[in-house]
Each structure stands twice: as C-alpha cells, then as structure tokens.
C-alpha cells in the first residue's frame, strides 16, 4: 500500500497541513516568548503600616506588579507550549485521515478508468468510462480514453469484417478448384475436352484468388507507412495505367481514348495512384461492350487535379452508388461479373490518403464515370468542385 498514489498523496496532504500548523503555532509561541522574561519571580520584604496611626505592624513578602504580569506570561507560555504539542499531535492524526479521504475522492475517476480498462477485452470494446463531474484534467483524460476506444472498436470491427469477407470470397474459388480436381482432373476416365474445360475453370478461379490476394496486400500496404510520396505528373500516371490495359482492351475490340492535360503536378505515391487508375480501367474494360470506347481524361480545376475514367457499361443504379466504394459490397452488376469487391475500396483508400476524394456518376444503361479529385502540388484552396468534369452522359 505504501507504493500507491493514494498513500503518497495522503502523506503529502498530511505533511503540508502539519507543516503549516506547526509554523503558525511556532510563530505564536516565539512571539509570546520574545516579550516574556522567563526568570523566576522575585519578591521583596515590605513594611506593613496602620493606615490610621501609621504604626509599623510588621513585614511581608510582596511582588511588584511588573513581576506579576511577567509571571502570568510565563505560565501562559508554558500552557501554550503544552497545548501546542497536543494540538500538533491531534492535527497530525486528523490530517492523515483527511488526506486519505481527499486522496480517495481525487483518485476516484482514476479508479473508474482503471476498472473499465481492466474489464475491456480485445474482442469486446463496447465499454466506456463516461465520467461525470467537473470538466477537469481527469475528465479530459477519461474522454480521451473513450475516444481512443471508439477508434479501436471501429478498427477492430473493420478488421473482423475484412477477414470475414475475405474468407467468404476465398471459399468460393477454393471450392471450385477442389470440385474440378476431384471430379475431372484426378479422374482417369475424364476426356481431354473435360480436362481442358476443368483447367480453364481452375485458371479463372486461381486468377480471381490472385487478384483478391493482391488487393488485400495493397489494402494493408496503404494502411502502413510503406509508401513514400514524391513529386509526380498525374497525366503520366494515367498514361501508364492506360498502357497496361491497352492489350486487354484490344482483345475485346475496345478503344481506350486518352485526353490528358499538361502541367498536372502534385505530390504523392506514383505506384499507388497508378494502381487506383488501373483498378478503374480494369472495371471499365471488363464491363464495356465489345467494340466500345473507354475514355481516360485528366485535367485541373480550382486548385484540384482530376482524372476520370468513363465506360459504356451497364451503369450503376442510383441506390447503389453511395455504397459502390465499400469493401466487398456487391451490386447486381458486380455479382454477374464476379467482382472481388476490393478494387473500388482500394481506389477510395488511395485517393483519400492523398487528401482527395473519389466520386461516381452513372446512369443505368448509359455507362459510368469515375472521377478522382486530388490536390495540386501547391494545395487546394477551394472545396472539391461538384459535378462531372466530363459533363452529362
């Protein structure tokens, strides 16, 4: 117990009160002692006269008035000294009790914080301190801890959701691979046509798993400190991403049309931004009809840089657009095309980590336009512009 804060505060309070009382009583005692002549009271022999006859009746010991006053002061000083020691002893005990109670009241919020922290488990972060009382440093501490718990709870919730969704996404291709291996590839009676079809199915499943794993790694990497920002040209980023999908687009007869502005300088991670544009192009090339056109346009407006990818795909219903950037969320289009549900979430994560925002403009049957707004190198003084920089469909 002697190592507890409460014990140390009690000793501190008691020492302060006892020291102040000792100073006051000591000062009073020294003041009285300074004006008191602490010597034995002297007496004298005086003659006693008859007031009428003035005859000497005898002699007696008498004390002068000054000596009597001094004797009173000496006695008072002695009494004061005795009572001072008694009072100091009682005050010391009382100060210990009062200090113990006061220390307990002061540390009550700390005990509440400690108790709540002890009851919190890694799998249950729903408890909060919710400290009442005056708005002092301890209440500020409790509110700071509550805010930290809110962030931790949200982080753990997102982590559990990511793990659950990733496990669900991996379960399907693994089941497909296992079914084809067991039913066709491991069977000696399977024909070459069946084997070829099974190999193609397994290849698509492994490609899907590979893309999912890459997306998970990209998500974890962007949340860490692995990226290093540097000066870059957003037009060059969009150009490189377009070149990566040129061959895939040509296989489907899709034309990638590029309209890239000049002097689109900014600070950021070149590879991350290229991946963000590439994810948009991946969806655009996959969802656009054969022989269609995918537009990649970049420009500048009001201190903001932007790069947009427009496709001629089926479009996104208005009710689905607010959730299109959520992780593992699936609309009807993504279900049909087996979208992993991480590509657009990674796009938003990359853009927001650069201080920008991602937006979608879409109409069912008329395609979609995804726009990434990013601050220029000198910073953006105005809010992000509204509307589609490519205009209406």
Wavefront OBJ file of the C-alpha trace (Angstrom):
o trace
v 0.000 0.000 0.000
v 2.897 2.374 0.659
v 3.655 2.388 -3.085
v 0.175 3.558 -4.091
v -0.566 7.070 -5.299
v -3.268 7.394 -2.662
v -0.771 6.731 0.131
v 1.710 9.217 -1.304
v -0.994 11.864 -1.689
v -2.112 11.244 1.888
v 1.420 11.742 3.195
v 1.764 14.866 1.056
v -1.511 16.388 2.291
v -0.716 15.485 5.907
v 2.799 16.898 5.702
v 1.570 20.159 4.226
v -1.202 20.624 6.802
v 1.057 19.601 9.686
v 3.852 21.866 8.475
v 1.564 24.895 8.115
v 0.044 24.320 11.564
v 3.493 23.928 13.101
v 4.614 27.193 11.505
v 1.569 29.063 12.817
v 1.817 27.692 16.347
v 5.589 28.063 16.348
v 5.255 31.698 15.271
v 2.737 32.435 18.056
v 4.928 30.719 20.611
v 8.051 32.644 19.551
v 6.141 35.935 19.589
v 4.943 35.354 23.154
v 8.364 34.117 24.256
v 10.010 37.248 22.851
v 8.061 39.539 25.166
v 8.308 37.299 28.208
v 11.185 37.435 30.699
v 11.478 33.798 31.610
v 13.188 34.154 35.007
v 11.967 33.241 38.490
v 9.610 35.749 40.063
v 11.475 37.906 42.619
v 9.879 39.030 45.919
v 10.682 41.797 48.392
v 10.092 42.404 52.106
v 7.819 45.345 52.677
v 6.690 47.007 55.917
v 3.016 46.957 56.789
v 1.646 50.214 58.265
v -1.558 51.026 60.083
v -3.357 53.486 57.903
v -4.692 55.494 60.794
v -1.744 55.567 63.170
v 0.966 54.905 60.590
v 2.424 52.431 63.051
v 4.589 49.642 61.635
v 2.732 46.397 62.156
v 5.298 44.032 60.623
v 6.924 42.877 57.381
v 5.675 40.638 54.488
v 6.867 39.389 51.069
v 5.377 41.284 48.195
v 5.577 41.010 44.415
v 5.766 44.021 42.158
v 3.025 44.434 39.534
v 5.501 44.025 36.681
v 6.784 40.806 38.156
v 3.234 39.541 38.496
v 2.474 40.268 34.867
v 5.657 38.512 33.826
v 4.695 35.505 35.926
v 1.346 35.358 34.134
v 3.072 35.462 30.754
v 5.487 32.688 31.756
v 2.614 30.498 32.838
v 0.719 31.300 29.643
v 3.770 30.394 27.565
v 4.118 27.072 29.357
v 0.455 26.305 28.853
v 0.676 27.321 25.198
v 3.641 25.014 24.678
v 1.843 22.046 26.216
v -1.359 22.590 24.265
v 0.581 23.218 21.060
v 2.219 19.801 21.245
v -1.147 18.204 21.942
v -2.771 20.053 19.083
v 0.035 19.179 16.708
v -0.273 15.506 17.582
v -4.045 15.545 17.108
v -3.729 17.573 13.936
v -1.238 15.082 12.513
v -3.672 12.214 13.018
v -6.578 14.249 11.667
v -4.551 15.321 8.635
v -3.770 11.700 7.851
v -7.465 10.801 7.926
v -8.491 13.870 5.935
v -5.682 13.344 3.440
v -6.714 9.708 2.971
v -10.324 10.694 2.258
v -9.391 13.567 -0.047
v -6.904 11.430 -1.954
v -9.609 8.804 -2.420
v -12.030 11.384 -3.810
v -9.429 12.821 -6.134
v -8.416 9.384 -7.425
v -11.960 8.085 -7.820
v -12.019 8.905 -11.560
v -8.673 7.156 -11.956
v -10.107 4.042 -10.305
v -13.063 4.223 -12.665
v -10.722 4.424 -15.643
v -8.626 1.539 -14.334
v -11.685 -0.623 -13.638
v -13.146 -0.025 -17.072
v -9.808 -0.703 -18.769
v -9.473 -3.957 -16.826
v -12.934 -5.087 -17.924
v -12.277 -4.379 -21.594
v -11.283 -7.366 -23.688
v -9.769 -7.485 -27.130
v -12.984 -8.955 -28.518
v -15.324 -6.544 -26.699
v -14.524 -2.856 -26.812
v -18.066 -1.638 -26.147
v -17.397 -0.479 -22.555
v -16.886 3.239 -21.955
v -15.863 5.241 -18.889
v -18.459 8.026 -19.313
v -17.009 10.007 -16.411
v -19.246 12.650 -14.839
v -18.279 15.591 -12.671
v -16.462 18.858 -13.267
v -14.609 19.360 -16.508
v -11.093 18.998 -15.177
v -7.958 17.193 -16.314
v -9.235 13.780 -15.197
v -12.468 14.165 -17.131
v -10.470 15.221 -20.179
v -8.366 12.089 -19.714
v -11.470 9.900 -19.459
v -12.980 11.433 -22.598
v -9.687 10.952 -24.428
v -9.671 7.271 -23.429
v -13.300 6.920 -24.564
v -12.417 8.474 -27.915
v -9.457 6.124 -28.269
v -11.742 3.159 -27.501
v -14.158 4.353 -30.191
v -11.355 4.340 -32.736
v -10.094 0.947 -31.590
v -13.572 -0.544 -31.715
v -14.086 0.754 -35.231
v -10.660 -0.522 -36.302
v -11.281 -3.994 -34.831
v -14.757 -4.073 -36.372
v -13.354 -3.203 -39.783
v -10.596 -5.779 -39.351
v -13.057 -8.534 -38.427
v -15.296 -7.549 -41.326
v -12.357 -7.648 -43.731
v -11.290 -11.091 -42.518
v -14.831 -12.441 -42.711
v -15.381 -11.028 -46.187
v -12.006 -12.219 -47.451
v -12.645 -15.699 -46.084
v -16.022 -15.749 -47.791
v -14.514 -14.590 -51.084
v -11.740 -17.199 -50.973
v -14.094 -20.032 -50.078
v -15.869 -19.958 -53.438
v -12.829 -20.283 -55.783
v -11.270 -22.861 -53.495
v -14.447 -24.934 -53.659
v -14.460 -24.612 -57.452
v -10.835 -25.741 -57.693
v -11.381 -28.678 -55.365
v -14.534 -29.794 -57.180
v -12.837 -29.767 -60.573
v -9.713 -31.503 -59.267
v -11.740 -34.236 -57.578
v -14.281 -34.715 -60.349
v -12.238 -34.258 -63.500
v -8.501 -33.759 -63.220
v -7.988 -36.613 -60.750
v -10.293 -38.967 -62.646
v -8.644 -41.315 -65.174
v -11.967 -41.600 -67.031
v -12.212 -37.879 -67.856
v -11.939 -36.954 -71.508
v -9.495 -34.415 -72.875
v -12.336 -31.987 -73.506
v -13.482 -32.259 -69.883
v -9.940 -31.828 -68.657
v -9.419 -28.741 -70.823
v -12.665 -27.229 -69.568
v -11.689 -28.015 -65.950
v -8.250 -26.448 -66.428
v -9.871 -23.274 -67.784
v -12.234 -23.130 -64.790
v -9.373 -23.680 -62.343
v -7.325 -20.998 -64.125
v -10.160 -18.471 -63.766
v -10.585 -19.381 -60.096
v -6.870 -19.014 -59.361
v -6.802 -15.698 -61.251
v -9.669 -14.484 -59.091
v -7.873 -15.618 -55.937
v -4.641 -13.964 -57.076
v -6.395 -10.663 -57.666
v -8.090 -10.867 -54.283
v -4.795 -11.554 -52.506
v -3.126 -8.673 -54.356
v -5.969 -6.363 -53.355
v -5.653 -7.434 -49.720
v -1.918 -6.791 -49.797
v -2.487 -3.393 -51.379
v -5.006 -2.519 -48.681
v -2.621 -3.499 -45.888
v 0.286 -1.736 -47.565
v -1.573 1.545 -47.981
v -2.624 1.497 -44.329
v 1.016 1.267 -43.303
v 3.974 3.549 -43.952
v 5.357 1.627 -46.914
v 4.620 4.358 -49.466
v 6.898 7.334 -49.999
v 5.402 10.460 -51.521
v 7.293 12.347 -54.219
v 6.631 14.864 -56.979
v 4.777 13.347 -59.928
v 2.744 14.164 -63.025
v -0.866 12.896 -62.825
v -1.090 12.788 -66.621
v 1.882 10.439 -66.717
v 0.238 8.211 -64.093
v -2.948 7.972 -66.182
v -0.891 7.318 -69.342
v 0.975 4.385 -67.766
v -2.246 2.850 -66.419
v -3.837 3.115 -69.870
v -0.864 1.417 -71.499
v -1.180 -1.530 -69.088
v -4.716 -2.265 -70.306
v -4.185 -1.479 -73.968
v -3.599 -5.140 -74.940
v -6.550 -6.441 -72.889
v -8.821 -3.799 -74.378
v -7.639 -4.638 -77.908
v -8.578 -8.308 -77.403
v -12.185 -7.227 -76.849
v -12.112 -4.597 -79.560
v -12.338 -1.788 -77.023
v -10.604 1.529 -77.699
v -9.025 3.451 -74.831
v -9.304 7.130 -75.664
v -6.904 9.376 -73.762
v -7.258 13.121 -73.267
v -4.613 14.147 -70.753
v -3.876 17.741 -69.811
v -0.463 19.257 -69.179
v 1.216 20.547 -66.013
v -0.712 18.238 -63.667
v 1.973 18.304 -60.971
v 1.269 17.005 -57.462
v 2.909 15.203 -54.552
v 2.014 11.591 -53.903
v 2.858 7.945 -54.448
v 3.234 7.213 -58.151
v 2.649 3.451 -57.941
v -0.382 3.771 -55.667
v -2.098 6.319 -57.896
v -1.348 4.239 -60.981
v -2.987 1.268 -59.277
v -6.041 3.386 -58.457
v -6.465 4.396 -62.116
v -5.711 0.825 -63.204
v -8.492 -0.545 -60.970
v -10.943 1.847 -62.623
v -9.719 0.798 -66.069
v -9.984 -2.875 -65.127
v -13.677 -2.480 -64.362
v -14.264 -0.262 -67.409
v -12.653 -2.702 -69.855
v -14.428 -5.677 -68.313
v -17.879 -4.098 -68.239
v -17.843 -2.189 -71.527
v -19.399 -3.949 -74.534
v -17.128 -5.297 -77.257
v -16.171 -2.619 -79.726
v -16.910 0.158 -77.223
v -14.828 3.097 -76.074
v -13.274 3.753 -72.664
v -12.240 7.356 -72.014
v -9.357 8.359 -69.722
v -9.294 12.115 -69.159
v -7.195 14.225 -66.764
v -7.281 17.941 -66.063
v -7.225 20.691 -63.455
v -9.894 22.885 -61.882
v -9.765 25.334 -58.971
v -6.508 24.060 -57.482
v -7.654 20.438 -57.823
v -6.352 17.839 -60.258
v -8.687 15.189 -61.559
v -8.546 12.025 -63.584
v -11.728 10.416 -64.896
v -12.469 7.012 -66.441
v -15.707 6.708 -68.425
v -17.077 3.409 -69.726
v -20.107 2.339 -71.755
v -21.093 -0.453 -69.407
v -24.477 -1.288 -67.873
v -24.292 1.576 -65.371
v -24.957 1.623 -61.639
v -28.405 2.193 -60.098
v -28.708 5.394 -58.078
v -29.464 3.450 -54.883
v -26.187 1.528 -55.215
v -23.896 4.476 -55.936
v -23.383 5.614 -52.286
v -22.007 2.142 -51.429
v -20.030 1.406 -54.573
v -16.704 2.193 -52.840
v -17.391 -0.008 -49.778
v -15.229 -3.068 -49.298
v -16.766 -6.319 -50.546
v -20.048 -4.673 -51.314
v -21.748 -6.241 -54.289
v -24.366 -4.776 -56.550
v -26.152 -6.740 -59.243
v -23.505 -5.857 -61.835
v -20.616 -6.947 -59.621
v -22.349 -10.244 -58.868
v -22.717 -11.032 -62.520
v -19.102 -10.114 -63.264
v -17.603 -11.708 -60.149
v -16.083 -8.553 -58.856
v -13.999 -9.127 -55.714
v -15.400 -6.049 -54.008
v -11.977 -4.642 -53.073
v -10.896 -2.809 -56.224
v -13.004 0.320 -55.767
v -12.421 0.293 -51.999
v -8.680 0.419 -52.678
v -9.228 3.285 -55.112
v -11.021 5.310 -52.449
v -8.404 4.434 -49.832
v -5.528 5.548 -52.063
v -7.225 8.790 -53.098
v -8.283 9.742 -49.558
v -4.789 9.031 -48.244
v -3.589 11.685 -50.720
v -6.109 14.202 -49.401
v -8.529 13.730 -52.276
v -11.900 12.132 -52.909
v -13.419 9.628 -55.340
v -16.817 10.110 -56.963
v -19.041 8.196 -59.355
v -21.555 9.453 -61.911
v -23.660 6.778 -63.561
v -26.959 6.050 -65.274
v -28.330 2.589 -65.873
v -27.842 1.635 -69.498
v -25.582 4.615 -70.269
v -22.344 3.704 -68.503
v -20.386 5.145 -65.574
v -17.800 7.835 -64.959
v -15.417 7.542 -62.011
v -13.608 10.757 -61.058
v -10.599 11.014 -58.741
v -10.035 14.507 -57.310
v -6.539 15.143 -55.958
v -4.942 18.325 -54.532
v -2.358 20.018 -56.706
v 1.228 20.420 -55.536
v 0.573 23.946 -54.231
v -2.521 22.764 -52.363
v -6.212 23.298 -52.971
v -7.704 26.467 -51.525
v -11.296 25.774 -52.596
v -13.546 22.787 -51.820
v -13.725 19.885 -54.237
v -15.744 21.011 -57.301
v -19.182 19.472 -57.768
v -20.462 17.802 -60.849
v -18.952 15.594 -63.504
v -15.960 17.257 -65.214
v -16.766 15.267 -68.383
v -20.320 16.606 -68.479
v -23.573 14.688 -68.565
v -23.986 11.450 -70.467
l 1 2 3 4 5 6 7 8 9 10 11 12 13 14 15 16 17 18 19 20 21 22 23 24 25 26 27 28 29 30 31 32 33 34 35 36 37 38 39 40 41 42 43 44 45 46 47 48 49 50 51 52 53 54 55 56 57 58 59 60 61 62 63 64 65 66 67 68 69 70 71 72 73 74 75 76 77 78 79 80 81 82 83 84 85 86 87 88 89 90 91 92 93 94 95 96 97 98 99 100 101 102 103 104 105 106 107 108 109 110 111 112 113 114 115 116 117 118 119 120 121 122 123 124 125 126 127 128 129 130 131 132 133 134 135 136 137 138 139 140 141 142 143 144 145 146 147 148 149 150 151 152 153 154 155 156 157 158 159 160 161 162 163 164 165 166 167 168 169 170 171 172 173 174 175 176 177 178 179 180 181 182 183 184 185 186 187 188 189 190 191 192 193 194 195 196 197 198 199 200 201 202 203 204 205 206 207 208 209 210 211 212 213 214 215 216 217 218 219 220 221 222 223 224 225 226 227 228 229 230 231 232 233 234 235 236 237 238 239 240 241 242 243 244 245 246 247 248 249 250 251 252 253 254 255 256 257 258 259 260 261 262 263 264 265 266 267 268 269 270 271 272 273 274 275 276 277 278 279 280 281 282 283 284 285 286 287 288 289 290 291 292 293 294 295 296 297 298 299 300 301 302 303 304 305 306 307 308 309 310 311 312 313 314 315 316 317 318 319 320 321 322 323 324 325 326 327 328 329 330 331 332 333 334 335 336 337 338 339 340 341 342 343 344 345 346 347 348 349 350 351 352 353 354 355 356 357 358 359 360 361 362 363 364 365 366 367 368 369 370 371 372 373 374 375 376 377 378 379 380 381 382 383 384 385 386 387 388 389 390 391 392 393
